[in-house]
Amino acid sequence: MAATVEIPLAGGSADGQTVTVELDSNGRPPLTHHHIGEHGLAGAEIYELESVAEGDRDWRYRSRGPAS
């Protein structure tokens, strides 16, 4: 079973939520997360991984805007 981590989402419509992702073989999460909105894929937003040093967190996903 792959290791997972919870990463907070910053900005966009999902601000303040978290997402659970699998870590790769180097212990890193995916570089992007596509957050599906209320309207399905038509409302999806792209979140990009950022390194942070906040408490016990190493990463967050920052909103980069709509996926379309």
GIURDA-V6831 format. One record per backbone hydrogen bond with DSSP energy under -1.0 kcal/mol. CO is the residue of the C=O (numbers start at 0). NH is the residue of the N-H. E is the energy in kcal/mol with one decimal. If there is no record, write none. Layout:
co,nh,e
CO,NH,E
CO,NH,E
This chain:
co,nh,e
2,22,-2.9
4,20,-2.5
6,18,-2.3
7,60,-2.7
8,15,-2.6
9,62,-2.7
11,14,-1.2
13,16,-2.4
16,8,-3.1
18,6,-2.9
20,4,-2.1
23,26,-2.1
27,23,-3.2
30,48,-2.9
32,46,-2.7
34,44,-2.3
36,39,-1.6
39,42,-1.7
40,43,-1.5
43,66,-2.5
44,34,-2.5
45,63,-3.2
46,32,-2.6
47,61,-2.8
49,59,-1.8
53,56,-2.4
56,53,-1.2
57,51,-2.7
59,49,-2.9
60,9,-3.2
61,47,-2.8
64,45,-3.0
